[in-house]
Amino acid sequence: MQTPINTLSNNKTLLVIALVWPEPASTAAGVRMMQLLDVFKTQGYAITIASAASKSQFSFDFHSLGFKMEDIKMNDCSFDVFVKKLNPSVVLFDRFLTEEQFGWRFVEQCPDALRILDTEDLHSLRHVREQCFKKDIPFTTEAWIADDKTKREIASIYRCDLSLIISSFELELLTNVIKIDKSLFLLLPFMVDEITNNTKWKTFEDRNGFIFIGGGKHAPNIDAIKLLKTSIWPLIHAQLPEAKLHIYGAYLPQQVLEMHDPKERFLVKGRAEDADEAMQSAKVCLAPLRFGAGIKGKLVAAMQNGTPSVTTTLGAEGMHGILDWNGSIENDPNAFVDAAVHLYTDKTIWSRAQEQGKTLINTLYSKTSLEKILITAIDELQRNLPQHRQHNFIGALLQHQTLQSTKFMGKWIEAKNRG
């Protein structure tokens, strides 16, 4: 067990304001949240998860881990009472939308608490890329900077003491294009166990078929499934008529469910009961992603389970640094198909790709290393919070303006709701 790093504060209480109740069995965002909570739990924090969203049957039961769960309301002073009584030493905003909604109230009641924003991915980047894709125009950083959602997300980053950035590409955008001081960021990708020589995976011979896995509420996943169905799988199926493609994902829409075709061996399975088992049973993971942001949980899961993958430049963006990919990165559909077939049929290429995945996990996604980096960053900020905030003048300016504008808008909505 990791030895906790001591912090100055005796009040080790974490409040997580979640955009939705996390579903680690359904979404990569849910997996990410569980990884973060595990770090704070290891450090001895008393943890409360709060959300204004409704729970689903797949929402994780945090009571089972000894955490508190609280339902909160937007534009309601009951949040002020709740948070003042809790008086956490750290708040973790789950995506910028929660900071935008609850941040000003939190600052009024708990001004000395450390404010951390987990961006998950840059939502503004994902939004603008999707808009560009739909309009069939190239994505540019100029288009991203000009978008209103970008301005809102950047303002939220400035108002927080630390923002967790999941992708090296996104960190470069924020520091090199927007020119935000690096002291406001921590590059923190998925945190997973290292792969050892004792890790047992299914062999090349024991695996069958291709796999795509991704939640149906995520537009890039739906687009990728359509592309597989119409352009990529027919070409693979022509060369490998006995191979099957298994499509897994929670909340898949009707249009995807109707793509199920046993004759073409295009099999839409829906929610995976055990995503790791499904991934490790497959020989190759396909992820022809054409827009989106962040790092892709499905591709990290593929590496964790020894499954080589074929994806696009955007799919692998910010995920491998200067290291080789665990498979192939192809943007042209024909090249994508060729890479998939070669991986599927050539054990030597496949085994080499599997080893590259192991190297990526152990080098860039090591839970042990990244946990230490996160806790050290939190410890240093808690020691020097007044100086850190003094250095972040734009953040203080935005905090002041937000407290004025958002506060009165929120109170107007609150009064309107009462009336």
VOGU-3710 file (C-alpha; in Angstrom, 3 decimals, decimal comma):
1> mqtpintlsn> 0,000/0,000/0,000  1,283/3,446/-0,912  2,451/5,542/2,059  0,415/8,752/2,291  2,274/11,984/1,681  1,549/14,347/4,568  -0,127/17,650/3,783  -0,287/20,719/5,995  -4,039/20,600/6,408  -5,514/18,475/9,184
11> nktllvialv> -8,882/18,757/7,454  -8,526/16,192/4,699  -11,985/16,388/3,183  -12,678/16,162/-0,531  -15,878/17,302/-2,193  -16,429/16,106/-5,767  -19,087/17,992/-7,695  -19,960/15,550/-10,448  -21,605/16,539/-13,710  -23,343/13,146/-13,739
21> wpepastaag> -23,219/10,279/-11,273  -20,164/8,298/-12,447  -20,730/5,033/-14,304  -17,302/3,323/-14,495  -18,864/0,290/-16,189  -20,315/2,510/-18,950  -17,951/5,405/-19,662  -14,270/6,286/-19,745  -15,160/9,408/-17,742  -16,501/7,145/-14,999
31> vrmmqlldvf> -13,285/5,103/-15,016  -11,244/8,294/-14,795  -13,243/9,525/-11,799  -12,729/6,230/-9,949  -8,978/6,497/-10,529  -8,897/9,994/-9,031  -11,032/9,011/-6,047  -8,757/6,066/-5,348  -5,799/8,437/-4,994  -7,606/10,638/-2,467
41> ktqgyaitia> -8,909/7,620/-0,567  -5,369/6,248/-0,300  -4,295/9,589/1,135  -6,903/9,365/3,906  -9,417/11,917/2,642  -13,036/11,817/3,763  -14,865/11,927/0,438  -18,280/13,289/-0,523  -19,684/12,997/-4,044  -22,406/15,486/-4,944
51> saasksqfsf> -24,356/15,915/-8,161  -27,431/17,693/-9,448  -28,025/14,899/-11,981  -30,422/11,993/-11,576  -28,996/8,575/-10,777  -29,313/5,696/-13,229  -29,330/1,972/-12,546  -25,656/1,914/-13,552  -24,528/4,790/-11,296  -21,816/3,615/-8,945
61> dfhslgfkme> -22,795/3,142/-5,299  -20,114/5,149/-3,507  -21,541/4,186/-0,133  -19,900/0,797/-0,750  -16,507/2,540/-0,525  -17,418/4,513/2,575  -18,020/7,758/0,665  -20,979/10,079/1,189  -23,387/10,819/-1,649  -25,374/14,055/-1,765
71> dikmndcsfd> -28,034/15,310/-4,157  -27,634/19,021/-4,811  -29,732/21,542/-6,706  -28,669/24,117/-9,265  -29,509/27,772/-8,633  -30,490/27,020/-5,056  -29,079/28,408/-1,802  -29,342/24,954/-0,207  -25,947/24,268/-1,814  -24,452/27,168/0,166
81> vfvkklnpsv> -25,676/25,672/3,435  -24,467/22,188/2,480  -20,981/23,213/1,432  -20,417/25,587/4,360  -21,264/22,782/6,786  -19,048/20,274/4,962  -16,167/22,772/4,757  -13,920/20,642/2,503  -10,219/21,311/2,162  -10,319/20,341/-1,534
91> vlfdrfltee> -13,063/20,550/-4,151  -12,839/18,648/-7,434  -15,034/20,043/-10,196  -15,955/17,315/-12,673  -15,698/19,219/-15,978  -15,949/22,960/-16,410  -19,752/23,013/-16,429  -19,893/22,174/-12,721  -17,374/24,893/-11,866  -19,381/27,353/-13,921
101> qfgwrfveqc> -22,587/26,456/-12,077  -21,361/25,961/-8,517  -17,911/27,593/-8,391  -18,998/31,064/-7,326  -21,168/29,672/-4,532  -18,321/27,456/-3,363  -15,840/30,345/-3,295  -18,203/32,456/-1,192  -18,560/29,727/1,446  -15,112/28,066/1,330
111> pdalrildte> -12,623/30,627/-0,019  -9,552/28,860/1,374  -10,255/25,421/-0,099  -8,085/24,171/-2,946  -10,037/24,229/-6,214  -9,203/21,518/-8,762  -10,817/21,166/-12,192  -10,778/17,775/-13,888  -11,337/18,709/-17,518  -11,790/15,026/-18,600
121> dlhslrhvre> -11,011/16,350/-22,060  -11,295/19,860/-23,435  -15,022/19,982/-24,107  -14,634/23,066/-26,252  -12,109/21,263/-28,452  -14,428/18,284/-28,858  -17,357/20,613/-29,599  -15,552/22,677/-32,253  -14,091/19,609/-33,938  -17,548/18,075/-34,178
131> qcfkkdipft> -18,967/21,279/-35,665  -16,152/21,435/-38,229  -16,663/17,769/-39,091  -20,395/18,251/-39,649  -19,731/21,267/-41,880  -16,982/19,349/-43,727  -14,417/22,063/-43,082  -10,904/21,663/-41,606  -10,475/22,175/-37,888  -8,266/25,132/-36,988
141> teawiaddkt> -7,063/26,484/-33,667  -8,463/29,851/-34,782  -11,953/28,322/-34,957  -11,449/26,813/-31,514  -10,291/30,100/-29,975  -13,227/31,984/-31,500  -15,880/29,649/-30,071  -17,866/30,825/-27,030  -17,546/27,442/-25,304  -13,762/27,783/-25,473
151> kreiasiyrc> -13,911/31,138/-23,718  -16,128/29,647/-21,003  -13,845/26,663/-20,487  -10,675/28,778/-20,398  -12,291/31,133/-17,876  -13,113/28,133/-15,687  -9,500/26,933/-15,897  -8,254/30,344/-14,786  -10,680/30,430/-11,849  -9,328/27,141/-10,471
161> dlsliissfe> -6,036/26,587/-8,693  -5,157/23,497/-10,708  -6,601/21,874/-13,829  -5,964/18,220/-14,608  -5,260/17,814/-18,324  -5,565/14,315/-19,710  -3,798/14,763/-23,067  -0,342/16,127/-23,921  -1,830/17,610/-27,103  -4,374/19,589/-25,082
171> lelltnviki> -1,686/20,765/-22,666  0,311/22,126/-25,608  -2,784/23,910/-26,934  -3,397/25,625/-23,612  0,206/26,615/-22,933  1,439/27,400/-26,451  -1,690/28,759/-28,155  -3,624/30,375/-25,278  -0,373/31,032/-23,367  -1,742/30,015/-19,962
181> dkslflllpf> 0,910/29,683/-17,264  1,989/26,067/-16,792  1,631/26,412/-13,005  -2,143/26,095/-13,459  -1,918/22,648/-15,062  -1,014/19,081/-14,333  -0,759/16,564/-17,170  -2,521/13,542/-15,731  -3,608/10,806/-18,169  -5,363/7,599/-17,129
191> mvdeitnntk> -3,670/5,946/-14,154  -3,456/2,156/-14,488  -1,449/-0,701/-13,017  1,827/-1,482/-14,730  1,963/-4,616/-16,860  4,421/-7,170/-15,465  5,918/-10,333/-16,884  3,438/-12,208/-14,704  0,457/-10,667/-16,500  -1,439/-13,460/-18,247
201> wktfedrngf> -3,203/-12,618/-21,496  -4,939/-14,803/-24,024  -2,562/-15,824/-26,790  -2,757/-14,893/-30,464  -4,184/-18,322/-31,203  -6,812/-18,125/-28,458  -8,248/-14,831/-29,684  -10,826/-14,290/-32,401  -12,433/-11,381/-34,168  -12,218/-7,604/-34,051
211> ifigggkhap> -13,722/-5,295/-31,439  -15,010/-1,753/-31,180  -16,150/-0,481/-27,800  -17,599/2,920/-26,976  -20,619/4,512/-25,299  -23,599/5,476/-27,408  -23,952/8,924/-25,839  -20,630/9,992/-27,354  -20,995/11,335/-30,927  -17,472/10,332/-32,101
221> nidaikllkt> -18,279/6,713/-31,234  -21,492/6,701/-33,269  -19,663/8,206/-36,242  -16,910/5,562/-35,936  -19,471/2,732/-35,871  -21,162/4,130/-38,998  -17,787/4,338/-40,729  -16,997/0,758/-39,765  -20,365/-0,429/-41,055  -20,318/1,385/-44,390
231> siwplihaql> -16,667/1,682/-45,421  -14,208/-0,334/-43,359  -15,821/-3,599/-42,320  -17,055/-4,573/-45,819  -13,433/-4,428/-47,039  -12,097/-6,407/-44,057  -14,936/-8,916/-44,349  -14,086/-9,466/-48,028  -10,532/-10,483/-47,074  -11,374/-12,273/-43,823
241> peaklhiyga> -14,863/-13,736/-44,358  -14,703/-15,874/-41,188  -13,765/-12,990/-38,869  -16,369/-11,191/-36,760  -16,595/-7,592/-35,597  -18,117/-7,176/-32,125  -19,586/-3,754/-31,365  -19,901/-3,065/-27,625  -21,182/0,044/-25,875  -23,616/1,269/-23,268
251> ylpqqvlemh> -26,624/3,303/-24,422  -26,242/2,465/-28,116  -29,007/4,215/-30,097  -31,563/2,401/-32,240  -29,767/3,323/-35,458  -26,717/1,350/-34,266  -28,708/-1,592/-32,912  -30,298/-1,928/-36,352  -26,844/-2,386/-37,922  -26,577/-5,862/-36,369
261> dpkerflvkg> -26,035/-8,305/-39,246  -24,913/-11,898/-38,475  -24,580/-12,647/-42,200  -21,913/-9,935/-42,519  -20,539/-10,936/-39,087  -21,153/-7,347/-37,898  -22,424/-8,076/-34,399  -23,881/-5,310/-32,236  -23,653/-6,591/-28,648  -24,560/-3,517/-26,582
271> raedadeamq> -23,254/-3,107/-23,036  -20,312/-5,375/-22,219  -20,771/-7,289/-18,972  -16,981/-7,474/-18,641  -15,209/-4,996/-20,908  -11,749/-6,384/-20,111  -12,826/-9,924/-20,958  -14,402/-8,735/-24,207  -11,284/-6,770/-25,151  -8,908/-9,619/-24,335
281> sakvclaplr> -10,959/-12,122/-26,321  -10,516/-10,020/-29,466  -7,434/-10,100/-31,652  -7,549/-6,470/-32,853  -9,310/-3,298/-31,636  -10,608/-0,933/-34,336  -11,152/2,754/-33,561  -11,605/4,882/-36,724  -12,293/8,126/-34,845  -12,695/11,288/-36,933
291> fgagikgklv> -13,389/13,896/-34,255  -13,246/14,181/-30,478  -10,720/15,149/-27,828  -8,817/13,829/-24,841  -7,305/10,378/-24,700  -9,399/7,366/-25,580  -10,313/4,969/-22,800  -10,973/2,177/-25,300  -7,397/2,416/-26,596  -5,893/2,412/-23,107
301> aamqngtpsv> -8,072/-0,618/-22,305  -6,781/-2,324/-25,455  -3,181/-1,857/-24,290  -4,059/-3,090/-20,796  -5,480/-6,284/-22,258  -2,723/-6,952/-24,765  -4,924/-6,145/-27,761  -3,226/-4,277/-30,631  -5,291/-1,495/-32,197  -5,744/0,374/-35,433
311> tttlgaegmh> -6,867/3,969/-35,050  -6,553/7,399/-36,628  -4,186/10,274/-35,925  -6,935/11,887/-33,871  -7,621/8,628/-32,029  -3,999/8,319/-30,919  -3,583/12,058/-30,318  -1,730/12,890/-27,124  -1,510/9,207/-26,186  1,935/7,944/-27,158
321> gildwngsie> 4,464/10,787/-27,107  7,578/9,750/-29,036  6,867/6,043/-28,530  5,554/3,666/-31,184  1,841/2,896/-31,251  0,598/-0,566/-30,270  -0,543/-1,296/-33,796  -1,135/1,199/-36,598  -2,286/4,782/-37,060  -4,042/5,260/-40,397
331> ndpnafvdaa> -6,407/7,954/-41,696  -7,063/6,560/-45,165  -9,793/3,848/-45,077  -7,889/1,508/-47,409  -4,676/1,822/-45,403  -6,739/1,319/-42,229  -8,125/-1,936/-43,643  -4,688/-3,177/-44,758  -3,217/-2,497/-41,307  -6,110/-4,287/-39,598
341> vhlytdktiw> -5,758/-7,369/-41,826  -1,974/-7,543/-41,353  -2,313/-7,308/-37,575  -4,995/-9,967/-37,567  -3,109/-12,467/-39,711  0,582/-11,942/-38,880  1,545/-13,162/-35,417  4,964/-11,471/-35,554  3,489/-8,026/-36,285  0,750/-8,637/-33,725
351> sraqeqgktl> 3,180/-9,680/-30,967  5,415/-6,681/-31,609  2,399/-4,360/-31,369  1,346/-5,998/-28,106  4,787/-5,327/-26,616  4,587/-1,701/-27,714  1,307/-1,413/-25,819  2,982/-2,765/-22,706  5,738/-0,160/-23,062  3,189/2,638/-23,451
361> intlysktsl> 1,272/1,624/-20,331  4,371/1,267/-18,172  5,964/4,495/-19,442  3,054/6,944/-19,734  0,158/5,548/-17,686  1,802/4,081/-14,586  -0,563/4,477/-11,647  2,304/4,415/-9,138  4,187/7,263/-10,814  1,183/9,429/-11,643
371> ekilitaide> -0,348/9,142/-8,156  2,870/10,513/-6,648  2,888/13,383/-9,140  -0,718/14,296/-8,304  -0,320/14,170/-4,526  2,944/16,116/-4,665  1,254/18,832/-6,738  -1,654/19,062/-4,286  0,718/19,174/-1,319  2,776/22,003/-2,833
381> lqrnlpqhrq> -0,319/24,024/-3,712  -1,727/23,690/-0,213  1,572/24,920/1,193  1,701/27,946/-1,084  -1,901/28,687/-1,998  -1,933/32,456/-1,260  1,202/33,012/-3,358  -0,112/30,754/-6,126  -3,365/32,717/-6,337  -1,542/36,021/-6,220
391> hnfigallqh> 0,460/34,902/-9,242  -2,779/34,022/-11,091  -4,073/37,580/-11,504  -6,330/36,729/-14,461  -7,947/34,046/-12,336  -8,599/36,529/-9,543  -10,008/39,005/-12,051  -12,336/36,407/-13,558  -13,338/35,188/-10,116  -14,312/38,739/-9,169
401> qtlqstkfmg> -16,302/39,314/-12,350  -17,954/35,912/-12,165  -19,003/36,471/-8,578  -20,770/39,590/-9,749  -22,409/38,404/-12,992  -23,029/34,692/-12,349  -24,046/35,324/-8,757  -26,830/37,709/-9,671  -27,959/35,556/-12,589  -28,079/32,544/-10,278
411> kwieaknrg> -29,975/34,456/-7,609  -32,425/35,765/-10,221  -33,132/32,185/-11,389  -33,418/31,064/-7,759  -35,953/33,812/-7,008  -37,831/33,040/-10,227  -38,033/29,345/-9,270  -39,419/30,254/-5,838  -41,982/32,595/-7,355
//
